[in-house]
Amino acid sequence: MKIRSRKFEGRCARHKKFNPAIDGPGAIKGGCTRCGLLLEIWEASLRLNQLIRKFDPHHDDLKRPAAEQPAHDPRQMSFIE
């Protein structure tokens, strides 16, 4: 199952400097709905990460799976043939 392959870079058109991770809910000016949605998205991503770590505590999403190396380099010429 592939879940976290999407990168999201959203900003409020009126409050471009609002960052929910740094500013928090107290920085939403005038009850702005777009800033509120950004905050909800950020909180949902935190919750998703917690659930993934609870399901598999050894999951390391920063480590990429190693690509399988062929037994020999196909570009290497063979003296036997």
PyMOL commands that place a pseudoatom at each C-alpha (Angstrom):
pseudoatom trace, name=CA, resn=MET, resi=1, chain=A, elem=C, hetatm=0, pos=[0.000, 0.000, 0.000]
pseudoatom trace, name=CA, resn=LYS, resi=2, chain=A, elem=C, hetatm=0, pos=[1.413, 3.378, -0.985]
pseudoatom trace, name=CA, resn=ILE, resi=3, chain=A, elem=C, hetatm=0, pos=[0.269, 6.327, 1.128]
pseudoatom trace, name=CA, resn=ARG, resi=4, chain=A, elem=C, hetatm=0, pos=[2.927, 8.925, 1.743]
pseudoatom trace, name=CA, resn=SER, resi=5, chain=A, elem=C, hetatm=0, pos=[4.241, 9.437, -1.763]
pseudoatom trace, name=CA, resn=ARG, resi=6, chain=A, elem=C, hetatm=0, pos=[2.384, 12.731, -2.192]
pseudoatom trace, name=CA, resn=LYS, resi=7, chain=A, elem=C, hetatm=0, pos=[4.088, 16.007, -1.399]
pseudoatom trace, name=CA, resn=PHE, resi=8, chain=A, elem=C, hetatm=0, pos=[1.808, 18.881, -0.494]
pseudoatom trace, name=CA, resn=GLU, resi=9, chain=A, elem=C, hetatm=0, pos=[2.885, 22.507, -0.519]
pseudoatom trace, name=CA, resn=GLY, resi=10, chain=A, elem=C, hetatm=0, pos=[-0.164, 24.566, 0.318]
pseudoatom trace, name=CA, resn=ARG, resi=11, chain=A, elem=C, hetatm=0, pos=[-0.337, 28.208, 1.337]
pseudoatom trace, name=CA, resn=CYS, resi=12, chain=A, elem=C, hetatm=0, pos=[-3.163, 30.529, 2.210]
pseudoatom trace, name=CA, resn=ALA, resi=13, chain=A, elem=C, hetatm=0, pos=[-3.611, 33.222, -0.432]
pseudoatom trace, name=CA, resn=ARG, resi=14, chain=A, elem=C, hetatm=0, pos=[-4.141, 35.913, 2.215]
pseudoatom trace, name=CA, resn=HIS, resi=15, chain=A, elem=C, hetatm=0, pos=[-1.716, 34.712, 4.897]
pseudoatom trace, name=CA, resn=LYS, resi=16, chain=A, elem=C, hetatm=0, pos=[1.273, 33.430, 2.951]
pseudoatom trace, name=CA, resn=LYS, resi=17, chain=A, elem=C, hetatm=0, pos=[3.562, 33.292, 5.998]
pseudoatom trace, name=CA, resn=PHE, resi=18, chain=A, elem=C, hetatm=0, pos=[1.249, 31.066, 8.053]
pseudoatom trace, name=CA, resn=ASN, resi=19, chain=A, elem=C, hetatm=0, pos=[2.958, 27.759, 8.823]
pseudoatom trace, name=CA, resn=PRO, resi=20, chain=A, elem=C, hetatm=0, pos=[0.829, 25.430, 10.970]
pseudoatom trace, name=CA, resn=ALA, resi=21, chain=A, elem=C, hetatm=0, pos=[3.857, 23.483, 12.222]
pseudoatom trace, name=CA, resn=ILE, resi=22, chain=A, elem=C, hetatm=0, pos=[5.535, 26.605, 13.591]
pseudoatom trace, name=CA, resn=ASP, resi=23, chain=A, elem=C, hetatm=0, pos=[2.704, 29.061, 14.256]
pseudoatom trace, name=CA, resn=GLY, resi=24, chain=A, elem=C, hetatm=0, pos=[-0.013, 26.724, 15.547]
pseudoatom trace, name=CA, resn=PRO, resi=25, chain=A, elem=C, hetatm=0, pos=[-3.753, 27.373, 15.778]
pseudoatom trace, name=CA, resn=GLY, resi=26, chain=A, elem=C, hetatm=0, pos=[-3.313, 30.660, 17.661]
pseudoatom trace, name=CA, resn=ALA, resi=27, chain=A, elem=C, hetatm=0, pos=[-1.817, 32.323, 14.593]
pseudoatom trace, name=CA, resn=ILE, resi=28, chain=A, elem=C, hetatm=0, pos=[-4.934, 31.917, 12.435]
pseudoatom trace, name=CA, resn=LYS, resi=29, chain=A, elem=C, hetatm=0, pos=[-6.128, 35.460, 11.813]
pseudoatom trace, name=CA, resn=GLY, resi=30, chain=A, elem=C, hetatm=0, pos=[-9.829, 36.232, 11.772]
pseudoatom trace, name=CA, resn=GLY, resi=31, chain=A, elem=C, hetatm=0, pos=[-10.881, 32.586, 11.633]
pseudoatom trace, name=CA, resn=CYS, resi=32, chain=A, elem=C, hetatm=0, pos=[-9.474, 32.173, 8.103]
pseudoatom trace, name=CA, resn=THR, resi=33, chain=A, elem=C, hetatm=0, pos=[-10.933, 28.952, 6.672]
pseudoatom trace, name=CA, resn=ARG, resi=34, chain=A, elem=C, hetatm=0, pos=[-7.940, 28.208, 4.416]
pseudoatom trace, name=CA, resn=CYS, resi=35, chain=A, elem=C, hetatm=0, pos=[-5.493, 28.554, 7.315]
pseudoatom trace, name=CA, resn=GLY, resi=36, chain=A, elem=C, hetatm=0, pos=[-7.807, 26.309, 9.332]
pseudoatom trace, name=CA, resn=LEU, resi=37, chain=A, elem=C, hetatm=0, pos=[-7.722, 23.702, 6.570]
pseudoatom trace, name=CA, resn=LEU, resi=38, chain=A, elem=C, hetatm=0, pos=[-3.914, 23.864, 6.452]
pseudoatom trace, name=CA, resn=LEU, resi=39, chain=A, elem=C, hetatm=0, pos=[-3.854, 23.254, 10.196]
pseudoatom trace, name=CA, resn=GLU, resi=40, chain=A, elem=C, hetatm=0, pos=[-6.204, 20.261, 9.819]
pseudoatom trace, name=CA, resn=ILE, resi=41, chain=A, elem=C, hetatm=0, pos=[-4.032, 18.802, 7.040]
pseudoatom trace, name=CA, resn=TRP, resi=42, chain=A, elem=C, hetatm=0, pos=[-0.917, 19.177, 9.181]
pseudoatom trace, name=CA, resn=GLU, resi=43, chain=A, elem=C, hetatm=0, pos=[-2.591, 17.572, 12.218]
pseudoatom trace, name=CA, resn=ALA, resi=44, chain=A, elem=C, hetatm=0, pos=[-3.873, 14.705, 10.048]
pseudoatom trace, name=CA, resn=SER, resi=45, chain=A, elem=C, hetatm=0, pos=[-0.350, 14.088, 8.731]
pseudoatom trace, name=CA, resn=LEU, resi=46, chain=A, elem=C, hetatm=0, pos=[0.973, 13.925, 12.295]
pseudoatom trace, name=CA, resn=ARG, resi=47, chain=A, elem=C, hetatm=0, pos=[-1.746, 11.443, 13.211]
pseudoatom trace, name=CA, resn=LEU, resi=48, chain=A, elem=C, hetatm=0, pos=[-0.983, 9.333, 10.126]
pseudoatom trace, name=CA, resn=ASN, resi=49, chain=A, elem=C, hetatm=0, pos=[2.715, 9.192, 11.058]
pseudoatom trace, name=CA, resn=GLN, resi=50, chain=A, elem=C, hetatm=0, pos=[1.810, 8.125, 14.604]
pseudoatom trace, name=CA, resn=LEU, resi=51, chain=A, elem=C, hetatm=0, pos=[-0.423, 5.326, 13.314]
pseudoatom trace, name=CA, resn=ILE, resi=52, chain=A, elem=C, hetatm=0, pos=[2.254, 4.072, 10.913]
pseudoatom trace, name=CA, resn=ARG, resi=53, chain=A, elem=C, hetatm=0, pos=[4.841, 4.010, 13.717]
pseudoatom trace, name=CA, resn=LYS, resi=54, chain=A, elem=C, hetatm=0, pos=[2.364, 2.205, 15.976]
pseudoatom trace, name=CA, resn=PHE, resi=55, chain=A, elem=C, hetatm=0, pos=[1.685, -0.403, 13.292]
pseudoatom trace, name=CA, resn=ASP, resi=56, chain=A, elem=C, hetatm=0, pos=[5.392, -0.921, 12.464]
pseudoatom trace, name=CA, resn=PRO, resi=57, chain=A, elem=C, hetatm=0, pos=[7.786, 0.596, 15.030]
pseudoatom trace, name=CA, resn=HIS, resi=58, chain=A, elem=C, hetatm=0, pos=[10.805, -0.381, 12.922]
pseudoatom trace, name=CA, resn=HIS, resi=59, chain=A, elem=C, hetatm=0, pos=[9.584, 1.437, 9.801]
pseudoatom trace, name=CA, resn=ASP, resi=60, chain=A, elem=C, hetatm=0, pos=[12.155, 3.926, 8.536]
pseudoatom trace, name=CA, resn=ASP, resi=61, chain=A, elem=C, hetatm=0, pos=[10.635, 6.113, 5.840]
pseudoatom trace, name=CA, resn=LEU, resi=62, chain=A, elem=C, hetatm=0, pos=[13.894, 7.987, 5.259]
pseudoatom trace, name=CA, resn=LYS, resi=63, chain=A, elem=C, hetatm=0, pos=[15.814, 4.876, 4.194]
pseudoatom trace, name=CA, resn=ARG, resi=64, chain=A, elem=C, hetatm=0, pos=[15.224, 3.939, 0.577]
pseudoatom trace, name=CA, resn=PRO, resi=65, chain=A, elem=C, hetatm=0, pos=[15.075, 0.267, -0.350]
pseudoatom trace, name=CA, resn=ALA, resi=66, chain=A, elem=C, hetatm=0, pos=[18.358, -0.931, -1.807]
pseudoatom trace, name=CA, resn=ALA, resi=67, chain=A, elem=C, hetatm=0, pos=[18.266, -1.722, -5.510]
pseudoatom trace, name=CA, resn=GLU, resi=68, chain=A, elem=C, hetatm=0, pos=[19.192, -5.304, -6.307]
pseudoatom trace, name=CA, resn=GLN, resi=69, chain=A, elem=C, hetatm=0, pos=[22.628, -5.660, -7.896]
pseudoatom trace, name=CA, resn=PRO, resi=70, chain=A, elem=C, hetatm=0, pos=[22.980, -8.166, -10.756]
pseudoatom trace, name=CA, resn=ALA, resi=71, chain=A, elem=C, hetatm=0, pos=[25.289, -11.126, -10.136]
pseudoatom trace, name=CA, resn=HIS, resi=72, chain=A, elem=C, hetatm=0, pos=[27.723, -9.648, -12.629]
pseudoatom trace, name=CA, resn=ASP, resi=73, chain=A, elem=C, hetatm=0, pos=[27.946, -6.389, -14.508]
pseudoatom trace, name=CA, resn=PRO, resi=74, chain=A, elem=C, hetatm=0, pos=[26.282, -6.971, -17.911]
pseudoatom trace, name=CA, resn=ARG, resi=75, chain=A, elem=C, hetatm=0, pos=[28.596, -4.359, -19.448]
pseudoatom trace, name=CA, resn=GLN, resi=76, chain=A, elem=C, hetatm=0, pos=[31.667, -6.394, -18.510]
pseudoatom trace, name=CA, resn=MET, resi=77, chain=A, elem=C, hetatm=0, pos=[33.010, -8.521, -21.376]
pseudoatom trace, name=CA, resn=SER, resi=78, chain=A, elem=C, hetatm=0, pos=[33.658, -12.197, -20.758]
pseudoatom trace, name=CA, resn=PHE, resi=79, chain=A, elem=C, hetatm=0, pos=[36.981, -13.775, -21.719]
pseudoatom trace, name=CA, resn=ILE, resi=80, chain=A, elem=C, hetatm=0, pos=[35.450, -17.277, -21.584]
pseudoatom trace, name=CA, resn=GLU, resi=81, chain=A, elem=C, hetatm=0, pos=[32.904, -16.777, -24.360]
for i in range(1, 81): cmd.bond("trace and resi %d" % i, "trace and resi %d" % (i + 1))
show_as sticks, trace
zoom trace
